[in-house]
Amino acid sequence: MSENMQRVCVSILTVMVLMLSISKVTKGNNDHAPAPMSEKGLLPNPISCVADARKIPDCVEAIKQGHLKIIKKECCIILLSLPEDCFGILFPIRFYYRIILKITCKLIGIF
């Protein structure tokens, strides 16, 4: 690609990223509580995010490894009450694991 074409592509991508970030900020995501922030307020604080999840032994690992039979009521309640950002710290693909957890908790009779 020529240098001019590369500049045009980079400019378009930059504008698209800005537009997406502006729309995300203005529309917001009000159905989830914000994650606990670090002292400087820039990133979620991973220690406070996982503190509740550590109270229940093997809860997070059971979900990650697909051992859904050993998931208990307490695990469902704590993990589904975590903010979206914290859930993303615990699980690599948060949307997939949240759906799996919701389905499992419904089958158990929690939600």
Backbone torsions as a table, in degrees:
resi	resn	phi	psi	omega
1	MET	NA	146.5	178.6
2	SER	-74.7	165.1	-177.6
3	GLU	-65.1	-37.8	179.3
4	ASN	-66.0	-40.0	179.9
5	MET	-66.0	-37.8	177.5
6	GLN	-64.6	-40.9	178.1
7	ARG	-63.9	-40.4	179.1
8	VAL	-64.1	-44.7	179.7
9	CYS	-62.7	-44.3	179.0
10	VAL	-64.1	-40.1	178.7
11	SER	-64.1	-43.0	179.9
12	ILE	-64.5	-44.7	178.7
13	LEU	-62.7	-39.4	178.7
14	THR	-63.3	-44.1	179.0
15	VAL	-64.0	-40.9	179.6
16	MET	-64.2	-41.5	178.6
17	VAL	-64.6	-42.7	178.4
18	LEU	-62.7	-43.2	179.8
19	MET	-63.6	-41.8	178.3
20	LEU	-64.4	-43.1	-179.1
21	SER	-68.7	-35.9	177.5
22	ILE	-66.8	-44.0	-179.4
23	SER	-66.3	-34.9	178.6
24	LYS	-67.8	-38.8	-179.7
25	VAL	-71.1	-42.0	-176.4
26	THR	-75.4	-37.4	179.4
27	LYS	-77.6	-38.2	178.7
28	GLY	73.6	176.3	177.7
29	ASN	-137.3	78.8	-169.8
30	ASN	-80.7	-7.7	-177.7
31	ASP	-83.3	-1.3	178.5
32	HIS	-130.0	140.8	177.3
33	ALA	-72.8	147.2	177.8
34	PRO	-69.3	151.3	179.4
35	ALA	-72.7	152.4	173.9
36	PRO	-59.0	133.2	-175.6
37	MET	-93.8	157.5	174.3
38	SER	-71.6	175.9	-176.3
39	GLU	-59.3	-36.6	-179.9
40	LYS	-83.5	-10.5	174.9
41	GLY	79.2	15.1	-177.4
42	LEU	-94.2	-40.6	-175.8
43	LEU	-126.5	156.3	175.4
44	PRO	-62.5	146.8	178.8
45	ASN	-87.4	106.9	-174.3
46	PRO	-65.5	-27.6	-178.7
47	ILE	-67.7	-45.8	179.6
48	SER	-74.1	-23.8	177.9
49	CYS	-68.0	-39.9	-174.4
50	VAL	-96.8	0.9	-177.8
51	ALA	-60.5	-45.0	179.4
52	ASP	-68.3	-38.7	-178.2
53	ALA	-66.4	-28.5	180.0
54	ARG	-74.8	-16.8	180.0
55	LYS	-65.2	-28.6	-179.1
56	ILE	-103.9	114.1	-175.8
57	PRO	-65.2	136.8	174.9
58	ASP	62.8	13.8	-178.8
59	CYS	-66.7	-54.8	-177.2
60	VAL	-66.7	-42.5	-179.8
61	GLU	-64.5	-36.2	178.6
62	ALA	-62.3	-39.6	179.6
63	ILE	-71.4	-43.8	-179.8
64	LYS	-61.4	-36.8	-176.9
65	GLN	-91.8	-3.2	176.2
66	GLY	82.8	17.7	177.5
67	HIS	-87.2	72.1	-172.1
68	LEU	-74.4	-17.2	-179.5
69	LYS	-69.8	-23.8	-177.0
70	ILE	-96.0	5.2	178.5
71	ILE	-75.4	129.8	-177.3
72	LYS	-107.0	172.9	-178.7
73	LYS	-58.7	-44.3	-178.4
74	GLU	-61.4	-38.5	179.1
75	CYS	-62.2	-45.8	178.9
76	CYS	-60.4	-47.9	-176.0
77	ILE	-62.5	-47.5	-176.7
78	ILE	-68.4	-48.0	-175.6
79	LEU	-69.6	-36.8	179.8
80	LEU	-76.2	-14.3	177.0
81	SER	-91.6	-4.8	177.9
82	LEU	-68.8	145.1	173.0
83	PRO	-62.6	155.5	-177.1
84	GLU	-57.0	-39.6	-179.9
85	ASP	-64.5	-40.3	178.6
86	CYS	-67.4	-39.2	178.8
87	PHE	-61.7	-35.6	177.2
88	GLY	-68.2	-26.9	176.7
89	ILE	-73.5	-37.6	-177.5
90	LEU	-76.1	-35.9	-173.6
91	PHE	-123.3	138.7	-177.2
92	PRO	-67.5	-38.3	178.6
93	ILE	-117.9	84.5	-168.4
94	ARG	-61.8	-36.2	-177.7
95	PHE	-67.7	-41.1	179.1
96	TYR	-63.6	-49.0	-177.5
97	TYR	-68.9	-33.5	177.6
98	ARG	-65.8	-41.1	178.8
99	ILE	-65.3	-45.4	178.3
100	ILE	-59.5	-43.5	-179.9
101	LEU	-65.2	-42.0	178.7
102	LYS	-62.2	-43.9	179.9
103	ILE	-64.0	-44.5	179.7
104	THR	-62.3	-42.2	-180.0
105	CYS	-67.5	-34.2	175.6
106	LYS	-67.2	-39.3	178.3
107	LEU	-65.7	-35.1	177.0
108	ILE	-70.7	-27.6	-179.3
109	GLY	101.6	21.5	-178.3
110	ILE	-83.7	-50.3	-176.2
111	PHE	-119.9	NA	NA
